[in-house]
Amino acid sequence: MTRAAPSLPPPSKKRKIQKDSELVKSIQRLEEQLTTAATTNNSLNPLADLLELAFAATDAQDTSKAIYALYRVFVVLISAGKLGVVSDEAARVVKAWLWERLNSYVDFLCGLLKDEEKLLRTSSLQILFSLQKHLSTSAGSADSQPQFHVAHFKKIVSGLLLCPASGRSTQSTDGVLDPDVLQLFHETWFSIHDDVRWFFLRESGLTSEYPNLPVNLLAILEGLNTFPTEASELNAWWVSEMGSKPPRPKPSKKRGAEEDSSDDEPDKDEDDVDDWRKFFDEDTTAKDASKPKTGPRLHKLTVHQSLHSLSSHRAVFTCAWLALLPKLSSVGDVSTSKSLSLRALNVMHRGVMPHLTRPVLVMDWVGGNVDHGGTIGLLALNALFILMKEYNLDYPSFYTKLYAFLDRDVLHSKHRARFFRLTELFLSSTHIPAALLASFIKRLARLSLSAPPAAVIMIIPFTYNILKGHPTLMGMIHRPDAESADPFDAKEPNPLLTHAIDSSLWELNTHREHYIAGVSTLTKIFSEAFTKQAYSMEDFLDHTYGTLFDADANRKIKKEPPLAVDFGKQTKLFSSHEEGDVVSELWSVV
């Protein structure tokens, strides 16, 4: 017979074998008394003494001994039903007293999440979640229905988000969740168990004005890399009783009678039904995709039913993010709030919007970040583009906002590679007006006159690809008369009104005499036939002064450059040898 794996890992072993101190012996003695008292209905007063020893311990090893002893005692009390439903008055008084002791113990554990000792930080989190399992199982057995102990879990959420100071230290903390606690929470519970994730998202509402609460919540949410996309993926439960199949929710009244009768069939697995009539059914998936689904309303579901509903998981996920995003702009100074917004935007398009009930709900926050400019504005534009492309958001001024990003700074920025990647994506549609595209390539050509060589290397293939995909713009490289009277209005903010399509790309032609051989050679592609396929921009985005110099210095010289003057035989600088030619005399001396 194999022993079941314990729900809580044992404390770390000491490196050195040492004799137990008097404090540790007292802890062991009290634990034995309480374990015996729980089964023999004796006095439980030693529990208060054990708590005092845990709170007063100064050594980390002694504190670890005490909190594990208290954990084992409370597990025995919970299993014995001392904290459950009781009948007589005396038992209710004892129960209330035990709950007070348990709450003080849990508060102490929440404080240890910010302790200076890593052992105590991780151990306290493990104990908190193990107690969550025992309390939930006990409550479910009393009610004959699966239960998740919400009151205890709220304390865990508060400890993770508020990070109170440790009871072992008198120093104030920064209130930011420690990386080791965050990693343990993610890898063991939040990214694994569906019930823990659902309850955390539901209970993480920003009702508190604690300044670092948005910082901690963002750190937890941005690290969530697994979220269910199908109902069948809801299959991992920390409280195992929650994995049982809940009763089917009642259908919506808006459904037809025929739908209702089919939905109310009990204990029938639709995936296993092999009905021959399905072969003749008309596929209405595409036709009915625009119609809203009339499933059971989420607010009418029980907690057990909500945990098995994918729509409910998406709903609590949406509420958590919508509560968090507006708070990011009010944290700390301007640089701090921008840094937090940047972190949120980095995961917005791939880790947030696909799981929202309605992605357009984040439109106002994303649109507000566009006005910040820089990297934040660029990432916000990316999120807006995703909303327009995949979620039918109507944002007419998108390309006007993008055009405003084309300034001198963007070509000197360390993020210019990201800018060109995203701009190439934004301008990849074949339905964009030619006048708008002309403004973009003309503006970049004008900026290239003062751009570093590495940026010019990006602009040339970028412009070539746009000209290749839109032959209407080919006139911009065959209009030499536009150099003397350029109709392009560089101060016009609307890219559709700049008259760039009537101009020419004479700025790029000037780079044929560039001092970097790679730039001048690449510019010649505009004077050749456009038979080459579009360039891959990834081949040009990582160039710097260093890479350009190395490429030029290491290239093979096929033909030696000719020398116009034989300096070995030259004695005079000028052809005339008049008397008093001081320069010629000096040259002769040299």
C-alpha positions as CSV (number, residue, x, y, z in Angstrom):
1,M,0.0,0.0,0.0
2,T,1.5,3.3,-1.1
3,R,1.2,6.4,1.0
4,A,-0.5,9.4,-0.5
5,A,1.7,12.4,-1.2
6,P,1.2,15.1,1.5
7,S,-0.5,18.3,0.4
8,L,2.2,20.4,2.1
9,P,5.9,19.8,1.6
10,P,8.0,19.3,4.8
11,P,10.2,22.2,6.0
12,S,13.8,22.3,4.8
13,K,16.3,20.2,6.7
14,K,19.0,21.9,8.7
15,R,22.5,21.6,7.4
16,K,23.9,21.0,10.8
17,I,22.6,18.6,13.5
18,Q,22.0,20.7,16.7
19,K,20.2,20.2,19.9
20,D,16.7,21.5,20.1
21,S,16.4,24.7,22.1
22,E,14.0,25.1,25.0
23,L,11.7,27.1,22.7
24,V,11.5,24.2,20.3
25,K,10.9,21.7,23.1
26,S,8.0,23.9,24.3
27,I,6.6,23.9,20.8
28,Q,6.7,20.2,20.6
29,R,5.2,19.7,24.0
30,L,2.3,22.0,23.3
31,E,1.7,20.4,19.9
32,E,1.4,17.0,21.6
33,Q,-1.0,18.3,24.2
34,L,-3.3,20.0,21.5
35,T,-3.3,16.9,19.3
36,T,-4.4,14.8,22.2
37,A,-7.0,17.4,23.3
38,A,-8.6,17.5,19.9
39,T,-9.5,13.8,20.0
40,T,-10.3,13.6,23.8
41,N,-12.3,16.9,24.1
42,N,-9.9,18.3,26.6
43,S,-9.0,22.0,27.0
44,L,-7.6,23.7,24.0
45,N,-6.1,26.6,25.9
46,P,-2.5,25.6,25.1
47,L,-3.3,26.8,21.5
48,A,-3.0,30.4,22.8
49,D,0.4,29.6,24.3
50,L,1.6,28.0,21.1
51,L,0.6,31.1,19.1
52,E,2.4,33.4,21.6
53,L,5.6,31.3,21.1
54,A,5.3,31.6,17.3
55,F,4.8,35.3,17.4
56,A,7.6,35.9,19.9
57,A,10.2,33.7,18.1
58,T,13.1,35.7,16.7
59,D,15.1,33.0,15.0
60,A,13.9,31.9,11.6
61,Q,14.3,28.2,12.4
62,D,12.3,28.6,15.6
63,T,9.5,30.5,13.7
64,S,9.5,27.7,11.0
65,K,9.1,25.1,13.7
66,A,6.2,27.0,15.3
67,I,4.2,27.7,12.2
68,Y,4.4,24.1,11.0
69,A,3.4,22.9,14.5
70,L,0.4,25.2,14.4
71,Y,-0.5,24.0,10.9
72,R,-0.6,20.4,12.0
73,V,-2.7,21.3,15.1
74,F,-5.2,23.3,13.0
75,V,-5.5,20.5,10.5
76,V,-6.4,18.1,13.3
77,L,-8.9,20.5,14.6
78,I,-10.5,21.1,11.2
79,S,-10.6,17.3,10.5
80,A,-12.2,16.8,13.9
81,G,-15.0,19.2,13.0
82,K,-14.1,21.7,15.7
83,L,-14.4,24.7,13.3
84,G,-17.5,23.4,11.5
85,V,-21.2,23.4,12.2
86,V,-22.0,22.7,15.9
87,S,-25.2,22.4,17.8
88,D,-24.9,23.2,21.5
89,E,-24.0,26.7,22.9
90,A,-20.8,25.6,24.5
91,A,-19.4,24.2,21.3
92,R,-20.3,27.4,19.5
93,V,-18.3,29.4,22.0
94,V,-15.3,27.2,21.5
95,K,-15.7,27.4,17.8
96,A,-15.7,31.2,17.9
97,W,-12.6,31.2,20.0
98,L,-10.8,28.8,17.6
99,W,-11.7,30.9,14.7
100,E,-10.2,34.0,16.4
101,R,-7.0,32.0,17.0
102,L,-7.0,30.7,13.4
103,N,-7.5,34.2,12.0
104,S,-4.6,35.6,14.0
105,Y,-2.4,32.7,12.8
106,V,-3.4,33.4,9.2
107,D,-2.7,37.1,9.5
108,F,0.8,36.2,10.9
109,L,1.4,33.9,7.9
110,C,0.3,36.7,5.5
111,G,2.9,39.0,7.1
112,L,5.6,36.4,6.6
113,L,5.1,36.7,2.9
114,K,7.3,39.8,3.2
115,D,9.8,38.3,5.7
116,E,13.5,38.7,5.1
117,E,14.0,35.0,5.2
118,K,13.1,33.2,1.9
119,L,12.3,30.0,3.8
120,L,9.6,31.7,5.8
121,R,8.1,33.5,2.8
122,T,7.6,30.3,0.7
123,S,6.6,28.1,3.7
124,S,3.9,30.6,4.8
125,L,2.4,30.6,1.3
126,Q,2.4,26.8,1.1
127,I,0.7,26.6,4.5
128,L,-1.9,29.2,3.6
129,F,-3.0,27.2,0.5
130,S,-2.9,23.9,2.3
131,L,-5.2,25.3,4.9
132,Q,-7.4,26.5,2.0
133,K,-7.8,22.9,0.8
134,H,-8.6,21.5,4.3
135,L,-11.1,24.3,5.2
136,S,-12.9,23.9,1.8
137,T,-13.1,20.2,2.1
138,S,-14.5,20.4,5.6
139,A,-17.1,23.0,4.6
140,G,-18.1,20.9,1.6
141,S,-18.6,17.8,3.7
142,A,-20.8,19.7,6.1
143,D,-23.0,21.1,3.3
144,S,-22.9,18.0,1.2
145,Q,-21.9,20.3,-1.8
146,P,-18.5,21.3,-3.0
147,Q,-17.3,24.5,-1.3
148,F,-14.4,26.8,-1.6
149,H,-13.7,28.6,1.6
150,V,-13.9,32.2,0.4
151,A,-13.2,34.0,3.7
152,H,-9.9,32.3,4.1
153,F,-9.0,32.9,0.4
154,K,-9.7,36.6,0.7
155,K,-7.0,36.8,3.4
156,I,-4.6,35.1,1.0
157,V,-5.4,37.5,-1.8
158,S,-5.0,40.4,0.6
159,G,-1.6,39.1,1.7
160,L,-0.4,38.8,-1.9
161,L,-1.7,42.2,-3.1
162,L,-1.1,44.4,0.0
163,C,2.1,42.7,1.3
164,P,1.8,43.7,5.0
165,A,4.9,43.9,7.1
166,S,6.2,40.8,8.7
167,G,5.5,40.3,12.4
168,R,9.1,39.4,13.0
169,S,10.4,42.8,11.8
170,T,9.8,46.3,13.0
171,Q,10.9,47.9,9.6
172,S,8.3,49.0,7.1
173,T,8.3,47.3,3.8
174,D,8.1,48.6,0.2
175,G,4.7,46.8,-0.2
176,V,5.9,45.0,-3.4
177,L,5.5,41.3,-3.8
178,D,8.8,39.4,-3.6
179,P,9.8,37.6,-6.8
180,D,10.2,34.2,-5.2
181,V,6.7,34.4,-3.7
182,L,5.3,35.5,-7.1
183,Q,7.0,32.7,-8.9
184,L,5.8,30.1,-6.4
185,F,2.3,31.4,-6.6
186,H,2.3,31.2,-10.4
187,E,4.0,27.9,-10.9
188,T,2.1,26.0,-8.1
189,W,-1.4,27.5,-8.1
190,F,-2.4,30.5,-10.2
191,S,-1.3,29.2,-13.7
192,I,-2.3,25.6,-12.8
193,H,-5.5,25.3,-10.9
194,D,-8.7,26.7,-12.4
195,D,-10.5,27.2,-9.1
196,V,-7.6,29.3,-7.6
197,R,-7.4,31.4,-10.7
198,W,-11.1,32.0,-10.9
199,F,-11.5,33.0,-7.3
200,F,-8.3,35.2,-7.3
201,L,-9.6,37.1,-10.4
202,R,-13.0,37.6,-8.7
203,E,-11.6,38.7,-5.4
204,S,-8.8,41.0,-6.7
205,G,-11.0,44.0,-7.2
206,L,-9.2,47.2,-6.5
207,T,-11.3,48.4,-3.6
208,S,-8.4,49.4,-1.5
209,E,-6.4,52.6,-2.1
210,Y,-3.1,51.0,-1.2
211,P,-0.6,52.5,-3.5
212,N,1.3,49.4,-4.6
213,L,-1.8,47.2,-5.0
214,P,-2.0,47.8,-8.8
215,V,1.8,47.1,-9.1
216,N,1.3,43.7,-7.4
217,L,-1.8,42.8,-9.3
218,L,-0.1,43.7,-12.6
219,A,2.9,41.5,-11.7
220,I,0.5,38.6,-11.1
221,L,-1.7,39.1,-14.2
222,E,1.1,39.8,-16.7
223,G,2.7,36.5,-15.7
224,L,-0.4,34.4,-16.5
225,N,0.6,32.5,-19.6
226,T,-2.0,29.8,-19.5
227,F,-5.7,30.6,-19.8
228,P,-8.4,28.1,-20.9
229,T,-9.8,28.6,-24.4
230,E,-12.2,25.6,-24.4
231,A,-14.4,24.2,-21.7
232,S,-12.6,20.9,-21.8
233,E,-9.4,22.7,-20.5
234,L,-11.1,23.4,-17.2
235,N,-9.8,20.2,-15.5
236,A,-7.3,21.1,-12.8
237,W,-8.6,21.8,-9.3
238,W,-6.8,22.6,-6.0
239,V,-9.9,21.7,-4.1
240,S,-10.6,18.4,-5.7
241,E,-14.3,18.4,-4.8
242,M,-14.7,21.3,-7.2
243,G,-13.9,19.0,-10.1
244,S,-17.2,17.1,-9.8
245,K,-19.7,17.8,-12.5
246,P,-22.2,20.5,-11.5
247,P,-25.9,20.3,-12.3
248,R,-26.7,21.8,-15.7
249,P,-27.8,25.4,-15.6
250,K,-31.4,26.3,-16.6
251,P,-31.7,27.5,-20.2
252,S,-32.5,31.1,-21.0
253,K,-36.1,31.9,-21.5
254,K,-35.2,33.5,-24.9
255,R,-34.5,30.2,-26.4
256,G,-37.1,28.5,-28.4
257,A,-39.0,25.5,-27.1
258,E,-37.2,23.2,-29.4
259,E,-33.8,24.3,-28.0
260,D,-35.1,24.1,-24.4
261,S,-36.2,20.5,-24.8
262,S,-32.8,19.5,-26.2
263,D,-30.8,21.3,-23.6
264,D,-32.8,19.9,-20.7
265,E,-32.0,16.2,-21.4
266,P,-30.4,14.9,-18.3
267,D,-27.0,13.1,-18.2
268,K,-26.5,13.1,-21.9
269,D,-23.0,13.7,-23.3
270,E,-23.4,15.4,-26.6
271,D,-20.0,14.5,-27.7
272,D,-20.8,10.8,-27.5
273,V,-24.1,11.0,-29.4
274,D,-23.9,9.6,-32.9
275,D,-27.2,10.7,-34.4
276,W,-27.6,10.0,-38.1
277,R,-29.8,13.1,-38.5
278,K,-26.7,15.3,-37.9
279,F,-25.5,14.4,-41.4
280,F,-28.5,16.2,-42.9
281,D,-28.3,19.2,-40.6
282,E,-27.5,22.5,-42.2
283,D,-24.2,24.1,-41.0
284,T,-25.3,27.4,-39.5
285,T,-22.1,28.3,-37.8
286,A,-21.0,31.0,-40.2
287,K,-24.6,32.3,-40.7
288,D,-25.3,32.7,-37.0
289,A,-21.9,33.9,-35.9
290,S,-23.0,37.5,-35.7
291,K,-26.0,36.6,-33.5
292,P,-25.5,36.8,-29.7
293,K,-25.6,33.5,-27.9
294,T,-28.4,33.1,-25.5
295,G,-26.9,30.8,-23.0
296,P,-27.6,30.9,-19.3
297,R,-26.9,34.2,-17.6
298,L,-23.7,34.2,-15.6
299,H,-25.1,35.9,-12.6
300,K,-27.7,33.1,-12.3
301,L,-25.0,30.4,-12.1
302,T,-23.9,28.9,-8.8
303,V,-20.2,29.1,-7.9
304,H,-19.8,25.5,-8.7
305,Q,-21.4,26.0,-12.1
306,S,-19.3,29.1,-12.8
307,L,-16.1,27.3,-12.2
308,H,-17.0,24.9,-15.0
309,S,-18.2,27.7,-17.4
310,L,-15.6,29.2,-19.8
311,S,-17.7,32.3,-20.1
312,S,-17.5,32.8,-16.4
313,H,-13.7,32.5,-16.4
314,R,-13.5,35.1,-19.2
315,A,-15.9,37.4,-17.3
316,V,-13.8,37.5,-14.1
317,F,-10.7,37.9,-16.2
318,T,-12.3,40.9,-17.9
319,C,-13.4,42.5,-14.7
320,A,-9.9,42.2,-13.1
321,W,-8.2,43.9,-16.1
322,L,-10.8,46.6,-16.5
323,A,-10.4,47.4,-12.8
324,L,-6.6,47.5,-13.0
325,L,-5.9,49.5,-16.2
326,P,-7.3,52.9,-15.1
327,K,-5.3,52.6,-11.8
328,L,-2.0,52.3,-13.5
329,S,-1.9,56.0,-14.4
330,S,-2.2,57.0,-10.8
331,V,0.7,55.0,-9.3
332,G,3.8,57.0,-8.3
333,D,5.3,59.6,-10.5
334,V,4.9,60.0,-14.3
335,S,7.8,57.7,-15.1
336,T,6.5,54.9,-12.9
337,S,3.0,55.1,-14.3
338,K,4.4,55.0,-17.9
339,S,6.5,52.0,-17.0
340,L,3.5,50.1,-15.7
341,S,1.4,51.1,-18.8
342,L,4.2,49.8,-21.0
343,R,4.3,46.5,-19.2
344,A,0.5,46.2,-19.6
345,L,0.7,47.0,-23.3
346,N,3.4,44.5,-23.9
347,V,1.0,41.7,-23.0
348,M,-2.2,43.3,-24.2
349,H,-2.5,42.0,-27.7
350,R,-1.5,38.4,-27.1
351,G,-2.3,37.7,-23.4
352,V,-5.3,39.9,-22.6
353,M,-7.5,40.8,-25.5
354,P,-8.0,37.2,-26.8
355,H,-9.6,36.3,-23.4
356,L,-11.8,39.3,-22.8
357,T,-15.5,39.0,-23.1
358,R,-15.5,42.2,-25.3
359,P,-12.0,43.3,-26.3
360,V,-13.4,46.8,-27.3
361,L,-13.9,47.5,-23.6
362,V,-10.2,48.4,-23.4
363,M,-10.4,50.9,-26.3
364,D,-10.6,54.1,-24.2
365,W,-7.5,53.1,-22.1
366,V,-5.5,52.0,-25.2
367,G,-6.5,55.2,-27.1
368,G,-5.4,57.4,-24.2
369,N,-2.0,55.8,-24.3
370,V,-1.5,56.7,-27.9
371,D,-1.2,60.3,-27.0
372,H,1.9,59.6,-24.8
373,G,4.0,59.0,-27.9
374,G,7.2,57.1,-27.9
375,T,7.3,53.4,-27.2
376,I,4.0,53.5,-25.2
377,G,2.1,55.2,-28.0
378,L,3.5,52.8,-30.5
379,L,2.4,49.7,-28.5
380,A,-0.9,51.3,-28.0
381,L,-1.3,51.8,-31.7
382,N,-0.5,48.1,-32.1
383,A,-3.3,47.2,-29.7
384,L,-5.6,49.6,-31.6
385,F,-4.7,47.9,-34.9
386,I,-5.5,44.5,-33.4
387,L,-8.9,45.8,-32.3
388,M,-9.6,47.2,-35.7
389,K,-8.4,44.1,-37.6
390,E,-9.8,41.3,-35.5
391,Y,-12.6,42.9,-33.5
392,N,-14.1,45.4,-36.0
393,L,-13.3,48.5,-34.0
394,D,-13.9,51.7,-36.0
395,Y,-11.0,54.2,-35.4
396,P,-10.8,56.6,-38.3
397,S,-7.9,58.6,-37.1
398,F,-5.6,55.6,-36.7
399,Y,-3.3,56.4,-39.6
400,T,-3.3,60.1,-38.7
401,K,-2.0,59.1,-35.3
402,L,0.6,56.8,-36.9
403,Y,1.7,59.6,-39.2
404,A,2.4,61.8,-36.3
405,F,5.0,59.4,-35.0
406,L,7.2,60.0,-38.0
407,D,9.5,62.6,-36.6
408,R,13.3,63.0,-36.3
409,D,13.4,61.2,-32.9
410,V,11.9,58.0,-34.2
411,L,14.9,57.4,-36.5
412,H,17.4,58.1,-33.7
413,S,15.5,56.0,-31.1
414,K,16.7,52.6,-29.8
415,H,13.2,51.3,-30.5
416,R,13.2,52.2,-34.3
417,A,13.4,48.5,-35.2
418,R,10.2,47.8,-33.4
419,F,8.7,50.9,-35.1
420,F,9.5,49.6,-38.6
421,R,8.2,46.2,-37.8
422,L,4.8,47.5,-36.6
423,T,4.6,50.2,-39.4
424,E,5.2,47.5,-42.0
425,L,2.3,45.5,-40.5
426,F,0.0,48.6,-40.3
427,L,0.7,49.5,-44.0
428,S,0.4,45.9,-45.3
429,S,-3.2,46.2,-46.4
430,T,-3.8,46.5,-50.1
431,H,-6.9,48.7,-49.4
432,I,-5.0,51.7,-48.0
433,P,-5.3,54.8,-50.3
434,A,-2.2,55.5,-52.4
435,A,-2.2,59.1,-51.3
436,L,-1.8,58.0,-47.7
437,L,1.1,55.6,-48.5
438,A,2.8,58.3,-50.5
439,S,2.8,60.6,-47.5
440,F,4.4,57.9,-45.3
441,I,7.3,57.1,-47.7
442,K,7.8,60.8,-48.6
443,R,7.9,61.7,-44.9
444,L,10.5,59.0,-44.2
445,A,12.5,60.1,-47.3
446,R,12.6,63.6,-45.9
447,L,13.7,62.4,-42.5
448,S,16.4,60.3,-44.0
449,L,18.4,63.4,-44.9
450,S,19.3,63.8,-41.2
451,A,19.1,60.2,-40.2
452,P,22.0,57.9,-39.2
453,P,23.1,55.4,-41.8
454,A,21.5,52.4,-39.9
455,A,18.1,54.1,-40.2
456,V,18.6,54.9,-43.9
457,I,19.3,51.2,-44.4
458,M,15.9,50.5,-43.0
459,I,14.1,53.2,-45.0
460,I,15.3,52.1,-48.5
461,P,13.9,48.5,-48.5
462,F,10.8,49.7,-46.6
463,T,10.1,52.2,-49.4
464,Y,11.0,49.7,-52.1
465,N,8.4,47.2,-50.7
466,I,5.7,49.8,-50.7
467,L,6.4,50.9,-54.3
468,K,6.6,47.2,-55.3
469,G,3.2,46.5,-53.9
470,H,1.5,49.7,-55.1
471,P,2.6,50.5,-58.7
472,T,0.5,53.7,-58.6
473,L,3.3,55.3,-56.6
474,M,6.0,54.6,-59.2
475,G,5.7,58.1,-60.5
476,M,7.4,59.4,-57.4
477,I,10.8,58.1,-58.6
478,H,10.3,59.4,-62.2
479,R,9.5,63.0,-61.5
480,P,12.8,65.0,-61.5
481,D,11.0,68.4,-61.9
482,A,9.6,68.1,-58.4
483,E,13.1,68.8,-56.9
484,S,12.9,72.5,-57.7
485,A,9.2,72.9,-56.7
486,D,8.3,70.2,-54.3
487,P,4.5,70.2,-53.7
488,F,4.8,68.2,-50.5
489,D,3.5,69.9,-47.4
490,A,5.6,68.7,-44.5
491,K,3.5,70.6,-41.9
492,E,0.2,69.1,-42.8
493,P,-0.9,66.6,-40.1
494,N,-3.4,64.8,-42.3
495,P,-1.5,62.3,-44.5
496,L,-4.3,62.4,-47.1
497,L,-3.8,66.2,-47.7
498,T,0.0,66.5,-48.0
499,H,0.2,66.2,-51.8
500,A,3.0,63.7,-51.4
501,I,1.8,61.7,-54.3
502,D,2.5,64.6,-56.7
503,S,6.0,64.9,-55.3
504,S,9.2,62.8,-55.8
505,L,11.6,60.8,-53.7
506,W,14.6,63.0,-54.5
507,E,15.8,62.7,-51.0
508,L,16.5,59.1,-51.4
509,N,18.4,59.8,-54.7
510,T,20.8,61.9,-52.7
511,H,22.0,58.8,-50.8
512,R,23.6,57.5,-54.0
513,E,26.6,59.6,-52.9
514,H,26.5,58.5,-49.3
515,Y,29.8,58.1,-47.5
516,I,28.8,54.6,-46.4
517,A,29.3,52.3,-49.4
518,G,26.5,50.0,-48.3
519,V,24.0,52.8,-48.3
520,S,25.0,54.2,-51.6
521,T,24.9,50.7,-53.2
522,L,21.5,49.9,-51.8
523,T,20.0,53.2,-53.0
524,K,20.8,52.3,-56.6
525,I,17.8,49.8,-56.6
526,F,15.5,52.7,-57.4
527,S,17.3,53.3,-60.7
528,E,16.9,49.7,-61.8
529,A,14.0,47.6,-62.9
530,F,11.7,46.5,-60.1
531,T,12.2,42.8,-60.8
532,K,13.4,41.9,-57.4
533,Q,10.9,40.4,-54.9
534,A,10.0,42.4,-51.8
535,Y,12.8,42.6,-49.2
536,S,12.6,40.9,-45.9
537,M,12.8,43.8,-43.4
538,E,14.3,41.6,-40.7
539,D,17.5,41.6,-42.7
540,F,17.9,45.4,-42.2
541,L,16.5,46.1,-38.7
542,D,19.5,45.2,-36.6
543,H,22.1,47.4,-38.3
544,T,24.2,49.9,-36.3
545,Y,27.3,52.0,-36.9
546,G,29.3,49.0,-35.7
547,T,27.8,46.5,-38.1
548,L,28.0,48.9,-41.1
549,F,31.7,49.6,-40.3
550,D,32.5,45.9,-40.0
551,A,30.7,45.1,-43.3
552,D,32.6,47.8,-45.1
553,A,36.0,47.0,-43.5
554,N,35.8,43.3,-44.1
555,R,34.5,43.3,-47.6
556,K,36.8,42.0,-50.3
557,I,38.3,44.6,-52.7
558,K,38.1,43.2,-56.2
559,K,40.0,46.1,-57.8
560,E,42.6,48.3,-56.2
561,P,41.6,52.0,-56.2
562,P,43.7,54.0,-58.7
563,L,45.9,56.9,-57.4
564,A,45.8,60.1,-59.5
565,V,49.2,61.4,-58.3
566,D,52.5,59.6,-57.7
567,F,53.5,61.2,-54.4
568,G,56.9,59.6,-54.5
569,K,58.0,61.7,-57.5
570,Q,56.1,64.9,-56.8
571,T,58.3,67.7,-55.5
572,K,56.1,70.7,-55.9
573,L,52.5,71.3,-55.0
574,F,51.7,73.6,-57.9
575,S,52.7,73.5,-61.5
576,S,54.0,77.1,-61.5
577,H,57.6,77.5,-60.1
578,E,57.6,81.2,-59.6
579,E,60.0,82.9,-57.2
580,G,58.5,83.4,-53.8
581,D,56.2,80.3,-53.9
582,V,56.3,79.6,-50.2
583,V,53.9,76.6,-50.4
584,S,56.0,74.9,-53.1
585,E,59.2,75.5,-51.1
586,L,57.7,73.9,-48.0
587,W,56.4,71.0,-49.9
588,S,59.9,70.4,-51.4
589,V,61.5,70.4,-47.9
590,V,59.0,67.8,-46.8
